[in-house]
């Protein structure tokens, strides 16, 4: 029975580390998912293709700010061609994992 104790302790430690990583890494991915869903909805809305590119860009930047993301106008690329809208966003989120800064790069986008 005592020979299994170190293995159980090691297994529990690995499990705790994985849970800790999940706690740190899941929120940025969840926020990216929300921004991606918003961009998809914009592209699917037929009224979007009738709006100026600058207005669409500002709308995406404002939504990103509402989600707590640091996205600037330069990070959002909007193209409208023959009524088809294409939106690409590129941004980075820095998270600290065990004292190390890790840069997570996201590129939500959509186009029809």
C-alpha positions as CSV (number, residue, x, y, z in Angstrom):
1,X,0.0,0.0,0.0
2,X,2.8,2.4,0.8
3,X,4.4,1.8,-2.7
4,X,1.3,3.4,-4.3
5,X,1.4,6.5,-2.2
6,X,4.1,8.4,-4.2
7,X,2.3,7.5,-7.5
8,X,-1.0,8.8,-6.1
9,X,0.6,12.0,-4.9
10,X,2.3,12.5,-8.3
11,X,-0.9,11.9,-10.1
12,X,-2.8,14.4,-7.8
13,X,0.0,17.0,-8.4
14,X,-0.3,16.6,-12.2
15,X,-4.1,16.9,-12.0
16,X,-3.8,20.1,-9.9
17,X,-1.3,21.6,-12.3
18,X,-3.6,20.9,-15.2
19,X,-6.6,22.4,-13.4
20,X,-4.4,25.5,-12.6
21,X,-3.5,25.8,-16.3
22,X,-7.1,25.6,-17.3
23,X,-8.1,28.3,-14.8
24,X,-5.5,30.6,-16.4
25,X,-5.9,29.7,-20.1
26,X,-9.7,29.1,-20.5
27,X,-10.9,32.8,-19.9
28,X,-8.9,34.2,-22.9
29,X,-10.2,31.5,-25.2
30,X,-13.8,32.0,-24.0
31,X,-13.5,35.7,-24.7
32,X,-12.1,35.0,-28.1
33,X,-15.1,32.7,-28.8
34,X,-17.5,35.6,-27.9
35,X,-15.7,38.0,-30.2
36,X,-15.7,35.3,-33.0
37,X,-19.4,34.9,-32.5
38,X,-20.0,38.6,-32.8
39,X,-17.9,38.9,-35.9
40,X,-19.8,36.0,-37.5
41,X,-23.1,37.7,-36.7
42,X,-21.9,40.9,-38.3
43,X,-20.8,39.1,-41.5
44,X,-24.1,37.3,-41.7
45,X,-26.2,40.4,-41.2
46,X,-27.1,41.8,-44.7
47,X,-27.2,45.3,-43.4
48,X,-23.4,45.2,-42.6
49,X,-22.4,45.3,-46.3
50,X,-24.2,48.6,-46.7
51,X,-22.3,50.3,-43.9
52,X,-18.9,52.1,-44.3
53,X,-15.8,50.1,-43.5
54,X,-14.8,52.5,-40.8
55,X,-18.1,52.1,-39.0
56,X,-17.8,48.3,-39.1
57,X,-14.2,48.5,-37.8
58,X,-15.3,50.8,-35.0
59,X,-18.1,48.5,-34.0
60,X,-15.7,45.5,-33.8
61,X,-13.2,47.6,-31.7
62,X,-16.0,48.7,-29.4
63,X,-17.2,45.2,-28.9
64,X,-13.6,44.0,-28.2
65,X,-13.2,46.8,-25.6
66,X,-16.5,45.8,-24.0
67,X,-15.1,42.2,-23.7
68,X,-11.9,43.7,-22.0
69,X,-9.7,43.1,-25.1
70,X,-7.0,45.5,-26.2
71,X,-7.9,45.8,-29.9
72,X,-7.0,48.9,-31.9
73,X,-8.3,50.0,-35.3
74,X,-5.1,48.7,-36.9
75,X,-5.9,45.2,-35.6
76,X,-9.2,45.0,-37.4
77,X,-9.3,44.5,-41.2
78,X,-12.6,44.9,-43.0
79,X,-13.2,44.3,-46.7
80,X,-16.4,44.6,-48.7
81,X,-16.5,43.3,-52.2
82,X,-19.7,42.7,-54.2
83,X,-21.8,42.8,-51.1
84,X,-19.6,40.2,-49.4
85,X,-18.1,41.3,-46.1
86,X,-14.8,39.9,-44.7
87,X,-13.7,40.8,-41.2
88,X,-10.3,39.7,-39.7
89,X,-9.1,40.7,-36.2
90,X,-5.6,40.0,-34.9
91,X,-4.8,40.5,-31.2
92,X,-2.7,39.2,-28.4
93,X,-3.5,38.4,-24.8
94,X,-0.7,38.0,-22.3
95,X,-1.2,35.5,-19.4
96,X,1.1,34.6,-16.6
97,X,1.7,30.9,-16.1
98,X,3.9,30.0,-13.2
99,X,5.7,33.4,-13.3
100,X,6.2,33.3,-17.0
101,X,4.5,35.6,-19.4
102,X,2.8,33.7,-22.3
103,X,1.5,35.5,-25.3
104,X,-1.7,34.0,-26.8
105,X,-2.3,35.2,-30.3
106,X,-5.9,35.1,-31.6
107,X,-7.2,35.7,-35.1
108,X,-11.0,35.7,-35.1
109,X,-12.5,36.3,-38.6
110,X,-15.3,35.6,-40.9
111,X,-16.2,36.2,-44.4
112,X,-18.8,35.2,-47.0
